[in-house]
Amino acid sequence: MDMIKVSANSRTSAVAGAIAGVVREHKRAEVQAIGAGAVNQAVKALALATGYLKGDEIHVVCVPEFVDVDIEGKVRTAIKLVVEPR
């Protein structure tokens, strides 16, 4: 299962569809965002994905975590959202 990476320019509906699809297939999704704009898009996408999954009677919970990510030799702190069925 790949990490779903979100940027400030990501389309909310596309990310939501990816989250819902991964949860349906793997029963778990991980979403990663660095920066306020990216975290905003990720949270909006998560809210939308929750609605998509309710149609399939899949109710999810989200556990946020901090993770360190190496980008071009520099360590950045990212937010990781772990999405799993309740």
C-alpha positions as CSV (number, residue, x, y, z in Angstrom):
1,M,0.0,0.0,0.0
2,D,1.4,3.4,-1.0
3,M,1.3,6.5,1.0
4,I,-1.2,9.1,-0.4
5,K,0.8,12.3,-0.6
6,V,-1.2,15.6,-0.5
7,S,0.0,19.0,-1.5
8,A,-1.6,22.4,-1.1
9,N,-2.6,22.2,-4.8
10,S,-4.1,18.7,-4.6
11,R,-7.7,18.4,-5.8
12,T,-9.8,17.5,-2.8
13,S,-12.2,15.2,-4.7
14,A,-9.3,13.3,-6.2
15,V,-7.6,12.8,-2.9
16,A,-11.0,11.8,-1.3
17,G,-11.5,9.2,-4.1
18,A,-8.0,7.8,-3.5
19,I,-8.6,7.5,0.2
20,A,-11.9,5.8,-0.2
21,G,-10.5,3.4,-2.8
22,V,-7.5,2.4,-0.7
23,V,-9.6,1.9,2.4
24,R,-12.0,-0.3,0.3
25,E,-9.2,-2.4,-1.1
26,H,-6.6,-2.5,1.8
27,K,-8.8,-1.7,4.8
28,R,-6.4,1.1,5.7
29,A,-5.0,4.2,4.2
30,E,-2.2,6.5,5.1
31,V,-2.3,10.2,4.0
32,Q,0.8,12.4,4.3
33,A,0.9,16.2,4.2
34,I,3.6,18.8,4.8
35,G,2.5,22.4,5.5
36,A,-0.7,24.1,6.4
37,G,-2.2,24.2,3.0
38,A,-1.5,20.5,2.4
39,V,-2.9,19.5,5.8
40,N,-6.0,21.6,5.0
41,Q,-6.6,19.8,1.7
42,A,-6.0,16.4,3.4
43,V,-8.5,17.0,6.1
44,K,-11.1,18.3,3.7
45,A,-10.5,15.2,1.5
46,L,-10.8,12.9,4.6
47,A,-14.2,14.5,5.4
48,L,-15.4,13.9,1.8
49,A,-14.0,10.3,1.7
50,T,-15.9,9.6,4.9
51,G,-19.1,10.4,3.1
52,Y,-18.1,8.2,0.1
53,L,-17.4,5.3,2.4
54,K,-20.7,5.7,4.4
55,G,-22.5,4.8,1.2
56,D,-20.8,1.4,1.4
57,E,-21.5,1.2,5.2
58,I,-17.8,1.6,6.0
59,H,-17.3,3.9,8.9
60,V,-13.8,5.1,9.5
61,V,-11.7,6.7,12.1
62,C,-8.6,8.8,11.7
63,V,-5.5,8.8,13.9
64,P,-3.1,11.8,13.2
65,E,0.6,11.4,13.8
66,F,3.8,13.4,13.3
67,V,6.5,11.8,11.1
68,D,9.9,13.0,10.0
69,V,10.4,13.0,6.2
70,D,13.7,13.3,4.4
71,I,13.4,15.7,1.4
72,E,16.5,16.3,-0.6
73,G,18.7,15.8,2.5
74,K,16.6,18.0,4.8
75,V,14.3,16.5,7.5
76,R,10.8,18.0,7.5
77,T,8.0,17.2,9.8
78,A,4.8,15.9,8.2
79,I,1.4,15.0,9.4
80,K,0.3,11.5,8.7
81,L,-3.3,10.6,8.9
82,V,-4.0,6.9,9.4
83,V,-7.5,6.0,8.2
84,E,-9.1,2.7,9.3
85,P,-12.5,1.2,9.6
86,R,-14.1,1.6,13.0
